Amino acid sequence: MVAVAQQTAARPAMSLPAMVKDAAIFAAVAFTLALPLLGFRIQDKGSTSFIETRFGDLFYAVLVLFIAKLLMSLINAGLARPIALVTGVLSLGWIVVALVNPVAPQYQVHTWFTWLVVASVAIRAWVVWRAEATAARGVVAGVIGGQDSHGTQIGHLVARLGRQLGPVFFLIALVMPFYAYFADDKRLVDLGVLIFTYIMLGWGLNVVVGLAGLLDLGYVAFYAVGAYTYAVFSVKLGLNFWETLPVAGLMAASFGVLLGFPVLRLRGDYLAIVTLGFGEIIRIILLNWAELAGGAQGIGGIPRPSFFGLQFAPSAPEGQTTFAQFFNLDYSPFHRQMWLYYIILLLALITNWFTLRVRKLPIGRAWEALREDETACRALGINPTNTKLTAFAIGAMFGGFAGSFFATRQGFISPESFNFLESAIILAIVVLGGMGSQIGVVIATIVLIGGPEWFRDLELYRMLAFGGLMVLIMIWRPQGLLAHREPTITMNGGRAGARAK
């Protein structure tokens, strides 16, 4: 925080006219860049197309940015505390109002954009305010090991809150489907399933990238192997979901070992290129293997998991009972969605528990040693070959589990579902969350996956909102949302433990 205060104090003081001029220049640049994106829109009407102008939205956005830039200058001029209080109250108040009385659709774009800007100003003002307060008390925070101690303090705070509030969030996750059921909001459960699927994938890739330090751009290959393993075994051999799930994980782990052998001597960019090629190889094989994988047509009719033998159907054959009949309920497709939600929640919790346990074992500490320095790791007697292979195998296994769930949820899979974009999204979750941080993966998934889905009502502005969130994260936390995690092992009872990044 002292570093933030020093940077703020190092800037020359600006007069109010200079601040207004600086904000006007900023707004003019924003207007120039946003003019082709927001100012015009091509509309198709029958066989003709015409250009629709949206200058009202453009000028509104530029005005909001002008005010935000002016507030940023005032923050640097020493008004961080009042601006933090005012913008913080406005941000929280808007959320409360939106939950109680949602705004009309025609105003959603303006209100969401304004709230994002105001929330960003509030965060910046709070950071500067706390930095100035810390510097004023004479606390030596400074820079530790080349990293701003602000990130370390946030990491400690989140770790403590995670231990205390973890059971609360777990209970919320358990009862959320029932709330959605009585509120008749199927979209909420679907969004929860999607978020937990990517959380599980992020935790799996975090083993390879965050703990072992192996840059993997082809993680979607293990996702695809798990999905197709379940599809083939269930459709052609008649096995159910729980019988096929461990087979899918073992098959994906085998492919992880298969990938690990050719890349044992590769590091950095070369490793990324090979893993990227491996992911494309798997996709092309699935695309051309029509006899087993269905080729470009994919595999359909994949059976859904039952509830301990009870099928989610409106009726059942003679002598069988459906889920609704057994519990004396009216049939609803929502029952299957709730069951899928609890399945992926269980799989994600198992993934988290296993990862937290294995990182405390010798193999987990060997991953971290390999990430820090492979040469020193080898000099200490650690076998890099076995260490890399176990990281690839365990990370791939969780990807296979998630793939099998994806197949049973969708009921249809094809090679187009496993392209490079999926690998990029999963890697972005790990990097933005803070490599090695379990909680960071959760937060990044909610932002990157839940954010665009939440903004789906904004239609054409949805991806613009997604890009805005990415830019804000890169400006606010370029090293990741939570670049700090608690050390795996400490010395002297934790009084002199090195802070593992």
N, C-alpha and C positions, 0 to 999 in steps of 0.2 A: 504493500500500500504506500510505503514511503516513496517508492519509485514513481508511482502515479502522482503523488503530491509534488515531487521534484519536477516531473515533466510539466505539470500545470504551472508551478511557480516560475519555471524557466521561460515560459512564453511571455513576451512583452505585453504590458497592459494595453488594452484597446479602449478607445472612447466609444460611446454609444453610436455616433455617426459611422465610425469605422466598422463596428459590429453589423450595423444595418447594411452597409455597403458590401461587406463580406458575405452576408446572408443573401443579398440580392444577386451577387455573382454566382453563388452556389445554386440559387433557384434558376438562374438563366441557363446554367449548364444542364441542370436536371430537365428543364423544359426542352432543350435541344435534343437530349438523348431520348426523352420519352415521347417526343412528337410523333415519330413514325409508329410507335407501339400503341399509344393511347389515343392519339389524335384522330386516327383514321381506322376504319374497319370495313373490310370487303364483305358485302352481303350478296348472297345468291337468291335470285327470285326467278324461278322457272329456268329458262334458258339464258337469262341475262344476269349480269352482275353490276353492282353499283357500289360506290364508296360512300360510307356513312361517316360523318364527322362526330367526334365526341370531345369537343373542345371544353365543354363544361367540366367533365371529369378531369381533363388534363389540367385546367387552371386550378381546380380544387386541390389536386395532388401537389402541384407546385407551391400553392399557398401554404399547405401544411408543412412541406419541406422547408420553406422559407422561415416559418415560425420555429420549427425544430432547430434549424441551424442557428438562429438568433438565441434560442435558449441554451444551446451548447456553448456559445460564446459567453453568455452570462454565467454559466457554470464555471468556466475557466477563469472568469473575473472575480470569483469568490462568492457567488450566490448559489452554491450547490445545495445547501441545506433547505432553503425555502422552496427551490424548484423541485427537489426530491420529494418533499412533503406534498406539494400541490399535485404534481404529476402522478405520484403514487396513489393518492386518494382518488384522483380522477380515473386511473386505470382500474383499481379495485371496484370503484363505484359503477363503472361501466359494465364490468363483468356481472355484478349483482343485478343491475337493471336488465341486462340481456337475458339472464336466467329467469327472472321473474316475468318480464314482458319483452319477448323477442321483438327486434325491430322489423319493420316492414321490408319485404324483399328488395324494393327499389332503393332502400337506404343501406343495405347490408355492405355493399362495396365501400362506400364512404366511411361507415362507422368502423369496420374492421381495419381499414387502412389507417384511419386516425388513431385507433387504439394501439396498433403496432408501433406507430411512430411515438406516441406518448409514452408507452411502456418502455421503449428503447431509451428515450430521454430520462425517464425515471431511473432506469438501471444505471445509466452513466452518471447521473447526479448522485445517486447513492454511493457508487464506487468512489467518486472524487470526494464526497463528504466524509466517508469513512477514512480515506487516505489522509485527508487534511487533519482529521481528529487524531489519528494515530501519530502523525508527525508532530502535532502540537503537544501531545503528551510526552514526546521524547522517546517513544518506544522504538527500539532498533528492530525494525522488520526487514527492511532492505531487500536485497536479492540473495537468495540462497542457492548456491550451485548454478547460477546463471538463470534461475527461474524466479519470477515474481512470487513473493510469499503469499500474496492474495489468493492465488490458486491453491496453495497448500492449506490455508485457513479454511477456504471453502470445502476442500476435500475432507478435512477433519470434521467440520460441521455436518456435512452430508453423511459421513460415516456414523457419527453419533445419532443423528436423526433417523438414519436407516435402521439402526438397532432398536431404537425406541418406537418409531412409527411403523416399522415393518409389519408387525401383527395387525395394525389398524388397516393398512393398505391391503393386506391379505384378506381381511374380513370384507372390505369393500369389494375386492375382486370376486369374492365368493357370492355375495348377495346381489351384485350388479345385474346378472341375468334375470333374477326375479323382479327387480325393479323395472327392467326393460319389458318383461312379460306383462306385468300389470299396466304399464304405461303404453303398451302396444307399440314399442319402438324397436323393431327388428334390426334396424340399422346399427343401433348401439352394440348389440351382440356381435354382428358381423364385423364391426370395427374392432371390437375386442379380440376376436379370433385372429384377424389380420395382424394386429399389433403384437400379440403373443407369439405368432408364428415367426415374425421378424426378430422378436427378442430372442427366441430360441436360436435362430440362425446367427444372430449377432454374438451370442454367448459361445456358440460353436466356433465361429471364426476368430473370436477373441483368444481362444486357446492357441491358435496358430500364429496370429498376427500380434496380439497384445501381450501374450506371455512368452512365446518362443521367438518372436521377432522375425517370423518368416512371412514375407509379403506374398499373399496368395490372391491372384486375380481370377482364379478359376474355381472358386468355391461352389459356384452354381452347379458344377459337374456332380458333386456328391449329393446335392439337392435333387438332381435329376435321377441319379442312380437309385436313391431311396424311393422316389415316386414310381419309377418304372418297375422296380423290384416288387413293390406292393401290387401294382396294377397287374403284372404278369402272373404273380402267384395267386392273387385273388380271383382273377377272371379265368385263367386257364387251369388252375389246380384246385380252386374252390376253397382256399384257406381264408379265414376271417382276419379282421384287422389285428387283433392281439396276437394271433399266431404268426403273422407276417411281419409285425413291427420289429422284433429282434433280428429277423433275417435281413430286413432292409438295412438296419444299422450295421450288421456285420458285413454285408455286401459293400456298403459305402466305405467302411473302414478298410476293407481289402483294397478298394480303389485308392484310398488315401496312402496306403503303403506302396501301391504300384506307382503312384505319383512321386512318392518320397525318394525312391531309389535313384531315378535319373537326376535329381536336383540336389544330391548330397553335397556336391562341391560348388554349388552356385549360391551367390548372394545378391542382395539388392535388386537392381534392375533386371539382371539376367534371370534371377529366380522368378520375378514377376512376369517376364515374357514367356517363360516355359509354362508356368501355371495357367496363364491366359490361353496359350495354345492347347493345353490339356482340356480346358473347359470347352473350347471350340471343337476339339476332336470328339468328345463325348456327344456333343449336340449333333454333329454331322453323322456320327455312327447311328444315333437314334433316328435321324432323318432318313437314312438310307436302308435301315434294317427293317423292311416291311414285314417279314415273316414273324418276327418276335415283337418288335416295338410298334408296328403299325405304320411306320414311315411318317410321311407328312400328315396323314389322317389321324395319327395318334391312337389312343386306346380309350374307348368309351364304355359305358355300362359298368363302371367300377363300383363294387358294392360299398354301401355305407356301414359304419359300425353300429351294432345293435347294443341295446342296454341289457347286458347279461342275458342275451337270447331273445329279448323282446324287441320286435321290429317297430320302427316308427312309420306306421302305415294306417290308412283309414280302416282297413279290414284285414283279416288274416284268414288263411285256409282253415278248413275244418280241423279241429283239435289243437289249434294254436291260438295264442293270445297276443294282442298288440300291447304296446306301452300304454296307450290311452285306456284300453279296456281293463288292463291289470290295475291301474290306479284310479279307475272310474272317472276319467276325464274326457272332455270333448276333444276330438282329434284336432291337432294344430301342427303345421310344419315347424312352428317355433320350438317344439319339444326337441326335435333333432338338432336345431341350431344351439340350443342350450347344452345339449350333451356334447356336441363338438367343442363348444367353448370350454367345458370342464376338462375334456381330454387334452386340449392344447395347454391349458393352465397347468395340468398335472405334469405333462412332458416338460414344460418350461421350468417348473419348480425342481424337477429331478435334474435337469441340466444344470441349474444354478447350484444345487446342493452338491452334485458330483464335482463341479469345477472348483467350488470353494474347498472341498475336501482334498482333492488331488493336488492343488497348488501348495498345500502344506506338507505333502509327502516329498521324498527326495527327488522324484521325477519332476514335480512342480518347480522345485528350486533349481533343478537342472535346466528347465526351460528358461527361467529368468536369467540364469548365468549365461546361457547360449544367446539370449537376446542382448545382453550387455556387451559381451566380447567373446566371440567364438574361439579366438586364439588362446585367451586366458582360460577359457572353459576346457579346452583340450589339454592345456598345461597342468590343470588341476586334476587330471585323470578322468574327467567326464567324457563319455563316449558320445561325440556329436551325432554319429550315425543313428544310434538307438534313440537319442533324444529327439532328433528331427522326425524319425519315423513314428514315434509314439504321439508327437504333437499332431502330425498329419492324420494319423489313424483316429485319434479321439475326436479331433475337430470334425473329421469327415463323418464319423459315426452319428454325431448330433445332427449334422446336415441330412443324413439319411433318414433319421427319425422324423425330422421336419418334412422331408419330401414325401414320406409315406402318409403323413397326416394331410398334406396338401392334396395328394391323389384321392384320398377317401372323402375329403371335403368337397372337391370339385366334381368328382364323378367322371371326369374326363381330363386327360393330359395329352399334350403334344409337344414336340421339340421347341415350338415358338415360346413356350412358357419358361424356358431355361436358357435365355440368351445372356450376353455379357452385361446387359443393363442390370440384371438381378444381382450379379456379382458386385457391380459397382455400388449399388444401393446398400448391400450388406456391408461392404468395406467402408462406405461413408458412415454408416451407423457406428462401426467400431472406432474409426478415427475421430469423428466428431464427439463421440461420447467420452473419449479419453482411453487410449489403448491400455488394456489391463484392468479397466474399471468395470465391474459388473453393474453398478448402479448407473454409471455413465451410459452404458448400452441401453438401459431401459429409458432414460431420459431422451437420448438421441432418437430412439425408435418412435417415441411418442411425438417428437417434433417432426421428424422426417416422414414418417408413415401416417401418423394420426393427423398431423397438420394439414397436408393436402386433402385428406379425406374429410376433415372437418370443414375445410374451405370449398368443398365440392359445390355448394350452393352458389358460389361466386362465378361459376361457369367459366367464361373466358379469362377471368382474372385468377383462376385457381393456381396455375403454374407460376403466375407472377407473384402470388403470395408465397408459394414454395421457394422461389428464388430469393424473395426478400428475407425469408427466414434463414436461408443458407448464408446470405451476405451478413446478416446481423450476428450469426454465430461466429463467422470468420473474423468479424471486426471485434466482437466482444471477447471471445475465447478462441484465439487461433490455435492454441495447443490442445483443444478439446474441452468439452463442457466440464469434465472431471479428470484432469490429467494427474491427479493424485489418488493413491489408494493406500490403505493401511499396510505396513510392512508385513511380509509373510512370517519372518522370524526376527526376533529382537535379542539383544544381549543385555545382561544385568537386569533381568526382569522387566525389560521394556523401557528402562530409564535411559539407555544409550543406544536406541535402535536407529539404524539408518533409515531414512524415509525413502522407500522404494517408489519409483515413478511408474 
